[in-house]
């Protein structure tokens, strides 16, 4: 009971609180002094280091143990620094690193409590070049872009056409001058040259596109009709034997239709639709100024013609079947009414003007083009032929419909008897 009264006395509890407060104050003072002492030691502390034939990374680890510095570096950048031998006493970290990094292309810098090791920036010597840019009439050109070729360094001329630019100190650098409406120009600036006078030329683009109408050659800018010009090499398709088959889907407003599956059949060409119901609907073909006549100049879609004539038109081909597509230079399609002023009413279906390749001065050149195709030998098994019953039924239907055979057939069987009766 007596002990409890002594431990719980007011005086003893007061001293305990005072001691606790003093301890806390001492701890706060020590904590506040720790960074200051570490900084002083890290920045100005002298250390000793002894190493023989070691790498830079091993020296950095040793310094990190002896100081409060934090080292930041790239492993690949310092990997080549090896074979270092040091025996220093009373040196700072910066002095030790300066000895280690001498001649390695690396440099160290201290930021607060961190040491950063990085590669030194390449400092290339430069020189100043001045100059003036004028046009062909001797007038200064303001706003001309001046750039060192291969770099992003550049400038522009002032209101007097003058410029000042810093270029690398090399044996020769190239300056690129560019301006809207002027031809881009490259000027070589050799070592020792500090002044340039540049004359820029006007960029004049002449319109040399022409339209070949057959009778004459007109500049494209002077022709007001509806035309389409393509080059022969742009539409050439290997394996095709006629140019009309290659024009399918190339000329706007022109349709190319193949109506027969026979080998060598001629496609039908229509420019801007059908222009007549009874007359010829084929366009006019003009090759090097000469109008090519249709080998069969008869209407091709008139039902009054016999079936033999219609079939003949499918295999007779068109007016330019003789022309080798490889020999074609350009193809011009005249599609509007202005073509009738040149060729008359026959141009109502459109005009296709073809110019062939011509000889050019120079060296002799020989070109060759060929193709090879393999097909299956025809045999009866490839065709869906009628049997005897189907042949009899077909002949019966021909007789009942009062139709006639379009070709002579063998005078045998039921079909031969019907043909004799009709004759």
C-alpha positions in Angstrom: 0.0 0.0 0.0 2.9 2.3 0.7 4.6 1.6 -2.6 1.5 2.4 -4.5 1.1 5.7 -2.9 4.8 6.6 -3.7 4.4 5.6 -7.4 1.2 7.6 -7.8 2.5 10.8 -6.1 2.0 14.0 -8.1 5.6 15.1 -8.0 7.1 11.9 -9.6 4.6 12.0 -12.5 5.6 15.6 -13.2 9.3 14.7 -13.5 8.5 11.8 -15.9 6.7 14.2 -18.3 9.6 16.6 -18.2 12.1 13.9 -19.1 9.9 12.7 -21.9 9.7 16.2 -23.4 13.5 16.6 -23.2 14.0 13.3 -25.0 11.7 14.3 -27.8 13.4 17.7 -28.2 16.9 16.0 -28.4 15.6 13.6 -31.0 14.2 16.5 -33.1 17.5 18.4 -32.9 19.4 15.3 -34.0 17.0 14.6 -36.9 17.2 18.2 -38.1 21.0 18.1 -38.0 21.4 14.9 -39.9 20.7 16.2 -43.5 23.0 19.1 -42.9 25.9 17.0 -41.8 25.4 14.5 -44.6 25.3 17.3 -47.2 28.4 18.9 -45.8 30.1 15.6 -45.8 29.0 14.7 -49.3 29.9 18.0 -50.9 33.1 18.9 -49.2 34.2 15.6 -47.6 37.7 14.3 -48.5 38.0 10.6 -49.1 40.7 8.2 -50.0 40.5 5.6 -52.7 42.8 2.8 -53.8 42.0 0.7 -56.8 43.9 -1.3 -59.4 42.7 -2.4 -62.8 39.0 -2.1 -62.0 36.0 -0.8 -63.9 34.2 2.5 -63.5 31.2 0.8 -62.1 33.2 -0.8 -59.3 34.6 2.6 -58.4 31.1 4.1 -58.4 29.9 1.4 -56.0 32.9 2.0 -53.7 32.1 5.8 -53.7 28.5 5.1 -53.0 29.4 3.1 -49.9 31.8 5.9 -48.5 29.5 8.9 -49.3 25.8 9.8 -49.2 25.7 10.4 -52.9 23.2 8.6 -55.2 24.8 7.9 -58.6 22.7 7.9 -61.8 24.2 6.5 -65.0 23.6 4.2 -68.0 25.2 0.8 -67.7 25.9 0.7 -71.5 27.5 4.1 -71.5 30.1 3.3 -68.7 30.6 -0.4 -69.7 33.6 0.5 -71.9 35.5 2.3 -69.1 37.7 -0.4 -67.6 41.2 -0.9 -66.4 41.3 2.0 -64.0 44.0 2.3 -61.4 43.7 5.0 -58.7 45.6 5.9 -55.5 44.2 9.1 -54.2 44.0 10.6 -50.7 42.0 13.6 -49.6 40.0 14.1 -52.8 36.4 14.9 -53.3 34.0 12.8 -55.3 34.0 15.3 -58.2 37.8 15.2 -58.4 37.9 11.4 -58.4 35.3 11.1 -61.1 37.1 13.7 -63.2 40.2 11.5 -63.1 38.2 8.4 -64.1 36.2 10.0 -66.9 39.1 11.8 -68.6 39.2 11.0 -72.3 36.2 8.8 -72.2 33.6 11.2 -73.6 31.6 11.1 -70.4 31.1 13.9 -67.9 29.6 14.1 -64.3 27.4 16.7 -62.7 26.1 17.1 -59.2 22.5 18.0 -58.5 21.7 18.1 -54.8 22.5 14.7 -53.4 22.7 13.0 -56.8 25.6 12.5 -59.2 24.7 12.2 -62.9 27.1 10.6 -65.4 26.2 11.1 -69.0 27.8 11.4 -72.4 29.2 14.8 -73.3 27.3 16.7 -75.9 29.2 16.9 -79.2 30.2 20.5 -79.6 30.9 21.1 -83.3 32.6 24.2 -84.4 30.6 26.5 -86.7 31.2 29.4 -88.9 29.0 32.3 -90.1 27.9 32.6 -93.8 26.2 35.7 -95.1 24.7 36.3 -98.5 22.1 37.9 -100.7 19.3 36.3 -102.8 18.0 38.0 -105.9 15.9 37.1 -108.9 16.9 37.2 -112.5 16.0 40.9 -112.8 18.3 41.7 -109.9 15.6 42.4 -107.4 16.0 41.2 -103.8 13.8 38.3 -102.7 12.5 38.5 -99.1 11.3 35.4 -97.3 13.5 32.9 -99.2 14.0 29.7 -97.1 17.7 28.9 -96.6 18.5 25.5 -95.0 21.7 23.5 -94.4 21.2 20.3 -96.4 20.9 17.2 -94.2 20.2 19.2 -91.0 17.3 21.2 -89.5 19.3 24.4 -89.2 17.9 27.1 -91.4 16.8 30.7 -91.8 15.1 33.1 -94.2 16.0 36.3 -96.0 14.9 39.7 -94.8 13.3 42.5 -96.7 16.6 43.3 -98.5 17.1 39.7 -99.5 20.0 39.2 -97.1 20.5 36.2 -94.8 22.9 35.1 -92.0 23.3 31.4 -91.1 25.6 29.4 -89.0 27.0 26.3 -90.7 29.3 23.5 -89.5 33.0 24.1 -90.0 33.5 21.5 -92.7 35.3 21.3 -96.0 32.0 21.8 -97.8 28.4 22.3 -96.9 25.3 22.6 -99.1 22.8 25.4 -98.7 19.3 24.8 -100.1 17.3 27.9 -101.3 13.6 27.5 -101.9 10.8 30.0 -102.7 7.3 29.8 -104.1 7.4 30.2 -107.8 11.1 29.7 -108.0 13.2 26.7 -108.9 14.8 25.1 -105.8 18.5 25.7 -105.8 21.4 24.0 -104.0 24.6 26.0 -103.6 27.9 24.5 -102.3 29.7 26.6 -99.7 33.3 25.5 -99.3 35.5 26.2 -96.3 36.7 29.8 -96.2 33.7 31.1 -98.1 31.7 33.5 -95.9 29.7 35.4 -98.5 27.3 34.2 -101.2 25.3 35.9 -103.9 22.5 33.6 -105.2 20.3 34.3 -108.2 17.0 32.2 -108.3 15.2 31.5 -111.5 11.5 31.6 -112.1 9.8 28.2 -112.2 7.9 28.4 -115.5 6.0 25.2 -116.4 5.0 25.1 -120.0 1.8 23.2 -121.0 3.1 20.7 -123.6 0.1 18.4 -123.5 -1.5 18.1 -126.9 -4.6 16.6 -128.4 -4.3 14.6 -131.6 -7.5 14.9 -133.6 -6.3 13.0 -136.7 -6.1 16.0 -139.0 -4.1 18.2 -136.7 -2.4 18.4 -133.3 -3.8 21.0 -130.9 -2.7 22.1 -127.5 -4.8 20.7 -124.8 -5.5 24.1 -123.3 -6.9 25.3 -126.7 -9.2 22.4 -127.3 -12.7 22.8 -125.7 -14.3 19.4 -126.7 -14.9 16.4 -124.5 -11.8 14.1 -124.9 -10.0 11.4 -123.1 -6.3 10.6 -123.8 -4.5 7.5 -122.6 -1.2 6.0 -123.4 -0.9 2.7 -125.0 1.5 1.3 -122.4 -0.9 2.2 -119.7 -3.8 0.1 -121.0 -1.7 -2.8 -122.5 -2.9 -6.2 -121.2 -0.7 -9.2 -121.9 -2.6 -11.9 -123.8 -5.0 -9.6 -125.5 -4.8 -9.4 -129.3 -6.8 -6.3 -130.0 -6.8 -2.8 -128.5 -10.6 -2.6 -128.3 -10.6 -5.4 -125.7 -8.1 -3.5 -123.5 -10.2 -0.3 -123.4 -12.9 -1.9 -121.3 -13.4 0.2 -118.2 -10.7 2.7 -119.1 -12.5 5.5 -121.1 -15.4 7.2 -119.3 -18.6 7.1 -121.3 -17.5 4.2 -123.4 -18.8 0.7 -123.1 -17.1 -2.4 -124.5 -19.4 -5.4 -124.8 -18.6 -9.0 -125.9 -21.7 -10.8 -127.1 -20.2 -14.0 -128.3 -18.1 -16.7 -126.8 -16.4 -17.6 -130.1 -12.6 -17.4 -130.3 -11.6 -14.1 -132.0 -15.0 -12.6 -131.8 -15.1 -8.8 -132.0 -16.5 -6.8 -129.0 -19.0 -4.0 -129.6 -17.9 -0.5 -128.7 -20.5 2.2 -127.8 -19.6 5.8 -126.9 -22.2 7.6 -124.9 -25.0 5.1 -125.7 -26.9 4.3 -128.9 -27.1 7.0 -131.5 -29.2 5.3 -134.2 -31.5 2.3 -134.4 -31.0 1.3 -138.1 -27.6 2.6 -139.1 -24.1 1.6 -138.1 -23.3 2.3 -134.4 -19.6 1.6 -134.5 -17.2 4.6 -133.8 -14.8 5.9 -136.4 -11.3 4.6 -136.0 -8.5 6.9 -137.2 -4.9 5.6 -137.2 -2.2 8.2 -137.9 -4.7 10.4 -139.7 -6.1 7.7 -141.9 -9.7 6.6 -141.4 -10.1 2.9 -141.1 -13.0 1.4 -142.9 -15.2 -1.2 -141.4 -14.6 -4.6 -143.0 -18.3 -5.2 -143.1 -20.0 -1.8 -143.3 -23.6 -2.9 -142.7 -25.9 -2.3 -139.8 -25.0 -4.7 -137.0 -28.2 -4.7 -134.9 -30.9 -4.8 -137.6 -33.1 -7.9 -137.3 -33.9 -7.9 -141.0 -30.5 -9.4 -141.7 -30.1 -13.1 -141.9 -28.4 -15.1 -139.2 -25.5 -15.8 -141.4 -24.7 -12.1 -141.7 -25.1 -11.5 -138.0 -22.6 -14.3 -137.3 -20.3 -13.0 -139.9 -20.1 -9.6 -138.1 -19.1 -11.4 -134.9 -16.1 -13.0 -136.4 -15.1 -10.4 -139.0 -13.7 -8.2 -136.2 -13.5 -4.4 -136.5 -11.5 -1.8 -138.4 -8.3 -2.0 -136.3 -8.0 -5.7 -135.9 -4.8 -5.6 -137.9 -3.1 -3.2 -135.5 -0.6 -4.6 -133.0 -1.4 -3.1 -129.5 2.3 -2.9 -128.8 2.8 -0.4 -131.6 0.3 2.1 -130.2 1.7 5.3 -128.7 -1.5 7.2 -127.6 -5.3 6.8 -127.8 -7.5 9.8 -128.0 -11.3 9.4 -127.8 -13.4 12.4 -129.1 -16.8 12.1 -127.5 -18.8 15.2 -128.3 -20.4 17.0 -131.2 -17.3 19.0 -131.9 -15.9 15.8 -133.6 -18.5 16.1 -136.3 -16.9 19.4 -137.5 -13.9 17.3 -138.4 -15.3 14.0 -139.7 -18.9 14.9 -140.5 -21.9 12.9 -139.6 -20.0 9.6 -139.4 -18.5 10.9 -136.2 -21.9 10.8 -134.5 -20.9 7.6 -132.8 -17.6 9.0 -131.6 -14.1 9.0 -132.9 -11.1 7.0 -131.6 -7.8 8.4 -132.8 -4.7 6.2 -132.5 -1.1 7.3 -133.0 1.5 4.7 -133.5 5.1 4.8 -132.3 7.6 6.6 -134.5 11.3 6.3 -134.8 13.4 8.6 -132.6 17.0 9.7 -133.2 19.5 7.9 -131.1 20.9 4.4 -130.6 19.4 1.4 -132.3 17.0 -0.5 -130.0 15.3 -3.8 -130.5 12.3 -4.9 -128.5 10.5 -8.2 -128.5 7.2 -9.3 -127.0 5.7 -12.7 -127.1 3.2 -14.9 -125.3 2.6 -18.6 -125.1 -0.7 -20.4 -124.2 -1.6 -24.0 -123.6 -5.1 -25.2 -124.1 -7.0 -28.5 -123.9 -7.5 -30.5 -127.1 -11.2 -30.4 -128.0 -13.1 -33.7 -127.7 -16.7 -34.8 -127.7 -16.7 -35.2 -123.9 -16.2 -31.5 -123.4 -19.5 -30.6 -125.1 -23.0 -31.2 -124.0 -24.3 -32.9 -127.2 -27.9 -34.1 -127.8 -28.7 -37.8 -127.9 -30.8 -39.4 -130.6 -34.1 -38.8 -128.8 -33.3 -35.1 -128.2 -32.3 -34.7 -131.8 -35.6 -36.1 -133.0 -37.6 -33.9 -130.6 -35.6 -30.8 -131.8 -36.3 -31.6 -135.4 -40.0 -32.1 -134.6 -40.2 -28.7 -132.9 -38.5 -27.0 -135.9 -41.1 -28.5 -138.2 -44.1 -27.6 -136.0 -42.9 -24.0 -135.6 -42.4 -23.8 -139.4 -38.7 -22.8 -138.8 -35.8 -23.8 -141.0 -32.2 -24.7 -140.4 -29.7 -21.9 -140.9 -27.0 -24.3 -142.1 -27.0 -27.2 -144.5 -27.2 -30.5 -142.5 -26.5 -34.0 -143.6 -29.4 -35.4 -145.7 -30.0 -38.3 -143.3 -32.5 -38.9 -140.5 -35.6 -36.9 -139.6 -33.8 -33.6 -139.9 -32.6 -34.4 -143.4 -36.2 -35.2 -144.4 -37.5 -31.9 -143.0 -34.8 -30.0 -144.9 -35.8 -31.7 -148.1 -39.4 -30.9 -147.5 -38.7 -27.2 -146.8 -36.5 -26.9 -149.9 
